[in-house]
Amino acid sequence: MAWSQNNAKFAVCTVDRVVLLYDEHGERRDKFSTKPADMKYGRKSYMVKGMAFSPDSTKIAIGQTDNIIYVYKIGEDWGDKKVICNKFIQTSAVTCLQWPAEYIIVFGLAEGKVRLANTKTNKSSTIYGTESYVVSLTTNCSGKGILSGHADGTIVRYFFDDEGSGESQGKLVNHPCPPYALAWATNSIVAAGCDRKIVAYGKEGHMLQTFDYSRDPQEREFTTAVSSPGGQSVVLGSYDRLRVFNWIPRRSIWEEAKPKEITNLYTITALAWKRDGSRLCVGTLCGGVEQFDCCLRRSIYKNKFELTYVGPSQVIVKNLSSGTRVVLKSHYGYEVEEVKILGKERYLVAHTSETLLLGDLNTNRLSEIAWQGSGGNEKYFFENENVCMIFNAGELTLVEYGNNDTLGSVRTEFMNPHLISVRINERCQRGTEDNKKLAYLIDIKTIAIVDLIGGYNIGTVSHESRVDWLELNETGHKLLFRDRKLRWVPGSDVLVAQNRNSLCVWYNIEAPERVTMFTIRVLFCFGPSSKSSIPA
């Protein structure tokens, strides 16, 4: 079983080697049959042992015991023609499969190798080899690391990118039995198998916890495991039972929740967690698929949004009128506290114990920055569509939506959107890659201009009287300020201002003495239908 990355499609492959496609509500919308590597052996000459969606959700990879992987292009819409776009012939049976990144399929073989198939070049290569059958394969939450479990109990780790963690690669641990149930959570690795023991290992393979069910006559071998998308929970399947474990950050341990027991469910053969964390699907030996709601709690925000907490560190924000959804998630695994929707109900703000989460609902750009709690005294300004301005205790912090680092931070006592101007890559010019500038008031008569990329002060401008308005032009190369409001014309460096009787236009701002004046006519109409005394 597999969920698509965009949460819109759910695929189930039956023992008949047919792939059934469902929508997110569990309604069957499509299906297609797989094919053997060689038709002369017949359509029943193989089993499907692995299946995964591509990152763009338009393809499905199928790993088979007749030594082949097929990649089917299924398209974006239901009913699109199914076409084989790649095939990778191997030297032994494919036993498990993952698709962690664009063009990269990772799979295990019966001969013990873990290999990589590149859908762009249509070639496969060996990542590493062992002498033991690969029984399980999983990835970390980011998809940049893989774990393989082998029949001799070996668990091997490999990174495409360790993301600065410094964790080791290669053989990590020797589990007491074949780890058919293997999951890579945020803070540890969970493995289990036929000895009916669940073991949590640390990042370098040392044993953290053991849950021993070998003396429980009702428990049988563990057959499969899955980690939640946020890595905070792990579910293991056995016979008639799901065991659920949740990571407790404050105590740094796994804690078992009440197991889910379903009589006559029989052996659980597959588990698939929806990418947004809201659903867990369970496949059984008898051909049944059960779907469970994984919501911790739900709430309605101002009768316009539904907030679904699918884990301590993950919240789904759904617009009730449009049906669009955004997944707000702490990438560090911190528990998300109260979620607010501000700025004309467009922007998300949420706190964790160590970070601040921000997001733009319209563009789905999300940010998480390090942030120490200040008692909720922050003030947020959303006038700029690219940047959130946060003012707290005399300090202005800028966060660009979609970026997990602060754009800049300055000291100022003048926190008013009219006294701050930020320009982020607007009206881009040739030869300029990134152009990010800030103008703000140091005091009531002094303006500072900062290059936000380099983090240095470009200069200061002093004025003889109090500045009550300022604005950089779109390229950030010109500054307009006065004690009476003027405006730039969007998309140009034309300046427009108005006094009582005239409209003043500077078509060339480089020559401020060359101003074009237009007399403003004031019209008055009188009477019930055309005689009101409103100036036009």
C-alpha positions, 0 to 999 in steps of 0.5 A: 500500500502507498499514499501519494505525496500530495495526499490525493491518491491511495494505492493498494496492490492485491494478491491478484497483482492488481493496483487499486487507486482510491481517493483520499475519502476511500472511494475507489476511482481507478485500477490497473493490472501489473505485468510479469517480466516475461509473459511466457511464464504467465501472469501468476509467475510473480508477486508484488513485494514493494510499491511507492509513489513518485514525489510528484504523485504522477508515477508508481514504482512496482517491485516484483519477485520476477527480478524486475521493477516497473514504473507506471505513469498514472497521470494527474487525473483519474482515468488517465492512461497507464503507461510503463515509462521505466523498467529495471531488470535485476539479478534476483527478486525485489523484496522491498522498495522506497521512492525517497527523492525525484528520479531515485528509487531505492530497493532491496534484493533477495541476494542482499544488495540495496540498489538505486534505480534512476528514472532519468537515466533508466539505469540502476546501481548498487548502493551497498551489498550484504550476504543476507536477504533484505527483509525491510527498507525504510527512510527517515522523515526527510527521505535523505537517509535509508535503513535496511533490515536483513534476514541475519538481523543486520540493520544498515544505515546509508545517507544521501545527505546526513543534513549535518547530523554527523551520524555514521553509515554502515552496519548499525546494529545486529537485531536478535531476529530478522527485523521485518517491522522496521521504522525510522522515527525522529529520535530513534529506530524501532525494530521488531520481528518473530521474537515478539520483542520491540526494541528502540535503538538510539542514533548510533545503535545503542539500545534505548528501550525494549518492550517484551511480549514474548510471554504474552500468549495473545501476541504473535510475531510482528510483521510490519511497522510504520512511522508517522510523517512527523516521526513522533509515533510508530505503529507496529502490526501483528495478529489482530492487533496494532501497537502504538508508541508515542515519543515523549520529548520531555522524558526522551522515551517511547510510551505505549498507548492503548493497543488497537485490538480487532478480532478476526483482523488476522495478520497485518501485512501492510501499513501506510500513513497518509503524508499529512498524518491524518490517516493510517491504513492497515492491510490484512492477510485476508484482503481487507484494508482498514482506515483509521483517523489519527487525529489527536484533537480538532477545533474550528477557528472563527467558523472559517478554518478547521485545525486538525492536530494529527500529532504533537508537532503537526497541524492540518489547517483546512479552509472550510469554504475552499477546502484547501489545506496546509500542513503546519509542522515543526521540523524539529519535532517540538509540540505545536501550541496554539495556532492563530490565523491573522492578517486578514485570515491569510497568515499562520502563527504558532509557537513551540517551546523553542521555535516560531512557525509562520506561514502564508495560506495563499502560497503555502510558504512555511517557515520555522525559526528559533524563537525564545518565548516572550510571554506572547508580547510579540506584535505581527505585521503582515503588510508585506506579502513576502515578509512577516515583521515581528516587533518585540521589546524594541527589536524588529525581526524579519522572516521571509515566508518559506525560509527557516532562518531570520532575514534580519533583525534591528533595534528600533522603537518606531514600529509602524508599517509606514515607517518600515520598508522591505523590498525582496526581489521585486522588479528583478534586474539583469545581473542581480540574483538576490536583492533584499533591502530594509529601510527603517527609522533609527530616531524620528529624523534618521533613516537607516538602510540595510542590505539584508543579504550581507547583513550590513548597513548601507547608510543613513539619511538625516532629515531636518524634521520628523519623518512620518512616512518612508518607502524604498522603490521596488529595486531598493535603489531609491528611497522616498521619505517626507513628513507628508505622504507620497507614493511610488507608481508600481512597476516604475520609478515614477513618483506621484504626490498631491497637494490641495490644488495640484497633482504632482508627477516626477517622471524622472526621479533623478531630476527632482526639479522637473515636476509635471503639475496637473490642476485638480478640478473640484466638481459639485452637484446639487439636487436629490438625483444630481444635486448632492454636495459631495466633491468629485 
